Amino acid sequence: MSSNSENAQGGIRISFEFFPPKSEEAEQQLWNTVADLTEWDPEFVSVTYGAGGSTKAPTLSAVRKMIHETPFTTASHLTCVGATREDTHRVIDEFLAAGVRRFVALRGDPPGGVGSAYQPHPGGYANAAELVAALRERGDFDISVSAYPEKHPESRDTAADIDMLKRKADNGADRALTQFFFDNDAFERYHDRVRAAGIKIPIVPGIMPIQNLTQLKRFAGACGTNIPSWLDERFEGTDDHAEERARVAAEVAAEQIEDLVRRGIHEFHLYTMNRSPLVSAVLERLGIQRKAEARAGAAA
Ligand SMILES: Cc1cc2nc3c(=O)[nH]c(=O)nc-3n(C[C@H](O)[C@H](O)[C@H](O)COP(=O)(O)OP(=O)(O)OC[C@H]3O[C@@H](n4cnc5c(N)ncnc54)[C@H](O)[C@@H]3O)c2cc1C
């Protein structure tokens, strides 16, 4: 199933992730980004959801606007942490009323933040596998889930992560989108183990084009993502040279994707951070055609 045969050229299919804006300025930035990225014709886009419902209104509003005012096939992220089953059902109903038929089903981080002890709500869904089952019971939705090539920070080991992924797939998940990573060998080892465990759904690498390496390092620790030393080397000397930094960032992400394509992976989920220039630069480097170029090519 490919909604964008143009972008399937070279076998690469892409999706984009956005987060809901928290200010008027951020809102403007999001919609400018969406307008810019429309030309890449992604398979789908997704909008994150603050764990515990902290961004329910802005997520719902962004998703509604994407569904009704853009050409994007749009998924809403949804978490179940800190909510009763009834609360979660009410939220699902609100998203359904807004026209959402695709979800990224997640447990969510504990209210105390990453690393604090996770306590399932006594009357709620304990993990994403249970949330997937609940969504499946309610309708024929497209459901993505998370996967962690370098292990979820709370997980005791990769085997526990893969068990959870299997439960999510068995309960009806259509694909897994991964946490961002830079070590393609680690991804390939993980992918092999996932397939050996009998999990057949696509494992779609989450690609993070690096807008700012220093900020990313702070964030990566909490996500369990390893920052290899070669990244420091690639960005060395670019601190005061924004153009050079952007060139290196686009090169790094494009090379990562090209290497994964050589390893047989063809779908990629790009973390846009609600900014378009770097994402567009990555896609240009990959030789992916914009919609208009593809149309012009077909007409010639
Ligand atoms: C693609 C992607 C999108 C995301 N989007 C959002 C978002 O929109 N909003 C948001 O708040 N967060 C988001 N997250 C982060 C996610 O909510 C956190 O990583 C959270 O801690 C786990 O949620 P999950 O759905 O991955 O959990 P699960 O799939 O339920 O579990 C993840 C792993 O944690 C381990 N685990 C689960 N429960 C326990 C337990 N009780 N004790 C010990 N180990 C346990 C398991 O080994 C499991 O593999 C996203 C992550 C990814 C990769």
The ligand as an SDF file (V2000), in Angstrom:
LIG
                    3D

 53 58  0  0  0  0  0  0  0  0999 V2000
    8.2730    6.3980   17.8210 C   0  0  0  0  0  0  0  0  0  0  0  0
    8.0540    6.8650   19.2460 C   0  0  0  0  0  0  0  0  0  0  0  0
    7.0900    7.8170   19.4960 C   0  0  0  0  0  0  0  0  0  0  0  0
    6.8520    8.2730   20.8030 C   0  0  0  0  0  0  0  0  0  0  0  0
    5.8630    9.2090   21.0020 N   0  0  0  0  0  0  0  0  0  0  0  0
    5.5800    9.6180   22.2590 C   0  0  0  0  0  0  0  0  0  0  0  0
    4.5080   10.5470   22.5000 C   0  0  0  0  0  0  0  0  0  0  0  0
    3.8280   11.0130   21.5800 O   0  0  0  0  0  0  0  0  0  0  0  0
    4.2660   10.8990   23.7830 N   0  0  0  0  0  0  0  0  0  0  0  0
    5.0040   10.4090   24.8260 C   0  0  0  0  0  0  0  0  0  0  0  0
    4.7270   10.7720   25.9590 O   0  0  0  0  0  0  0  0  0  0  0  0
    6.0210    9.5310   24.6290 N   0  0  0  0  0  0  0  0  0  0  0  0
    6.3250    9.1230   23.3830 C   0  0  0  0  0  0  0  0  0  0  0  0
    7.3390    8.2060   23.1830 N   0  0  0  0  0  0  0  0  0  0  0  0
    8.1320    7.7470   24.3290 C   0  0  0  0  0  0  0  0  0  0  0  0
    7.4570    6.5970   25.0950 C   0  0  0  0  0  0  0  0  0  0  0  0
    6.2300    7.0280   25.6280 O   0  0  0  0  0  0  0  0  0  0  0  0
    8.3820    6.1730   26.2140 C   0  0  0  0  0  0  0  0  0  0  0  0
    9.5640    5.6070   25.7120 O   0  0  0  0  0  0  0  0  0  0  0  0
    7.7460    5.2990   27.3000 C   0  0  0  0  0  0  0  0  0  0  0  0
    8.6500    5.2120   28.3900 O   0  0  0  0  0  0  0  0  0  0  0  0
    7.4430    3.8840   26.8590 C   0  0  0  0  0  0  0  0  0  0  0  0
    6.3220    3.8370   26.0640 O   0  0  0  0  0  0  0  0  0  0  0  0
    6.1490    2.5710   25.0710 P   0  0  0  0  0  0  0  0  0  0  0  0
    4.8830    2.6920   24.3800 O   0  0  0  0  0  0  0  0  0  0  0  0
    7.3720    2.4120   24.2780 O   0  0  0  0  0  0  0  0  0  0  0  0
    6.0470    1.4280   26.1860 O   0  0  0  0  0  0  0  0  0  0  0  0
    5.8880   -0.1370   26.0740 P   0  0  0  0  0  0  0  0  0  0  0  0
    5.9810   -0.5990   24.6700 O   0  0  0  0  0  0  0  0  0  0  0  0
    4.6810   -0.5110   26.8700 O   0  0  0  0  0  0  0  0  0  0  0  0
    7.1760   -0.5830   26.8700 O   0  0  0  0  0  0  0  0  0  0  0  0
    8.4830   -0.1860   26.4370 C   0  0  0  0  0  0  0  0  0  0  0  0
    9.5380   -1.0420   27.1080 C   0  0  0  0  0  0  0  0  0  0  0  0
    9.6270   -0.7520   28.4780 O   0  0  0  0  0  0  0  0  0  0  0  0
    9.6800   -1.9500   29.2240 C   0  0  0  0  0  0  0  0  0  0  0  0
    8.6260   -1.8540   30.2140 N   0  0  0  0  0  0  0  0  0  0  0  0
    7.3460   -1.5420   29.9990 C   0  0  0  0  0  0  0  0  0  0  0  0
    6.6780   -1.5160   31.1460 N   0  0  0  0  0  0  0  0  0  0  0  0
    7.5840   -1.8270   32.0980 C   0  0  0  0  0  0  0  0  0  0  0  0
    7.5290   -1.9660   33.4860 C   0  0  0  0  0  0  0  0  0  0  0  0
    6.3900   -1.7620   34.1600 N   0  0  0  0  0  0  0  0  0  0  0  0
    8.6720   -2.2830   34.1460 N   0  0  0  0  0  0  0  0  0  0  0  0
    9.8250   -2.4950   33.4760 C   0  0  0  0  0  0  0  0  0  0  0  0
    9.9420   -2.3800   32.1410 N   0  0  0  0  0  0  0  0  0  0  0  0
    8.8440   -2.0560   31.4790 C   0  0  0  0  0  0  0  0  0  0  0  0
    9.4670   -3.0960   28.3070 C   0  0  0  0  0  0  0  0  0  0  0  0
   10.6240   -3.8910   28.2270 O   0  0  0  0  0  0  0  0  0  0  0  0
    9.1780   -2.4830   26.9820 C   0  0  0  0  0  0  0  0  0  0  0  0
    9.8910   -3.0100   25.9310 O   0  0  0  0  0  0  0  0  0  0  0  0
    7.6180    7.7560   21.8920 C   0  0  0  0  0  0  0  0  0  0  0  0
    8.6200    6.8020   21.6310 C   0  0  0  0  0  0  0  0  0  0  0  0
    8.8450    6.3540   20.3320 C   0  0  0  0  0  0  0  0  0  0  0  0
    9.9280    5.3500   20.0660 C   0  0  0  0  0  0  0  0  0  0  0  0
  1  2  1  0
  2  3  1  0
  2 52  2  0
  3  4  2  0
  4  5  1  0
  4 50  1  0
  5  6  2  0
  6  7  1  0
  6 13  1  0
  7  8  2  0
  7  9  1  0
  9 10  1  0
 10 11  2  0
 10 12  1  0
 12 13  2  0
 13 14  1  0
 14 15  1  0
 14 50  1  0
 15 16  1  0
 16 17  1  0
 16 18  1  0
 18 19  1  0
 18 20  1  0
 20 21  1  0
 20 22  1  0
 22 23  1  0
 23 24  1  0
 24 25  2  0
 24 26  1  0
 24 27  1  0
 27 28  1  0
 28 29  2  0
 28 30  1  0
 28 31  1  0
 31 32  1  0
 32 33  1  0
 33 34  1  0
 33 48  1  0
 34 35  1  0
 35 36  1  0
 35 46  1  0
 36 37  1  0
 36 45  1  0
 37 38  2  0
 38 39  1  0
 39 40  1  0
 39 45  2  0
 40 41  1  0
 40 42  2  0
 42 43  1  0
 43 44  2  0
 44 45  1  0
 46 47  1  0
 46 48  1  0
 48 49  1  0
 50 51  2  0
 51 52  1  0
 52 53  1  0
M  END
$$$$
